Amino acid sequence: MSVKKHIPNAITCCNLFSGCIACVMAFKGDFHLAMAFIVLGAVFDFFDGMVARLLGVSGPLGVQMDSLADDVTFGLAPATIVFSFMQTKLLYPLYLSNVLCVLPYVAFLIAVFSACRLAKFNIDTRQTSTFIGLPTPANALFWSSLIAGGGDWLNSLNAGWLLLIMLIALFSYFLVCEIPMFSLKFKNFSWKSNRIRYIFLLCCLPMLLLGFLAPVAIIAWYLVLSVALHLKGAAV
């Protein structure tokens, strides 16, 4: 039995394992460590497909495992981070006291819509060089970054809870919407073919100074640019 055909699936399992640990860290309230394991899962997710193509061992089992792992690491894990924050850290006004026992469960819409996004991706032949809707790793990084780096900021707002719920609804829409979003795959390095990618990356550089909040700014910029291109009718 060839060992090499199992290497990509082993990397996918590392992605899943990272997502499971991220969930545990979220329930413990260690949002920075939970974010770190989501980032680690994203690294494994990047390499499993690459290794499968390099070794020439891509197959349907790997595709299914990848989606299942991604829904844990990029769906359930960020949802658990937001749930834990809403349940234990987020400040609410007194008039919401009667619904506080159920309100945090809204966070699990992130996991539900992430599963829908992954299922759509598996059967959508259009998503070869671009994405239709927000990719789940980007969504997961947004949420983990927002809570790990911006939890205190959310609590400083008079209606931080409302902003959080509105963002959950908005990003759930972005996951399954029909808006084309560019990928960072370079077929060549010419300015003409990759103008949007270069502009995006150059603008991202100063955002790195935001530390834990950098992914929030970068993914918000990615969405703004993708939506603007879509409204303009420009190709991505």
Summary of the structure (lengths in Angstrom):
residues: 236
radius of gyration: 18.4
end to end distance: 42.7
largest distance: 63.5
contacts: 759
relative contact order: 0.11
helix: 77%
strand: 3%
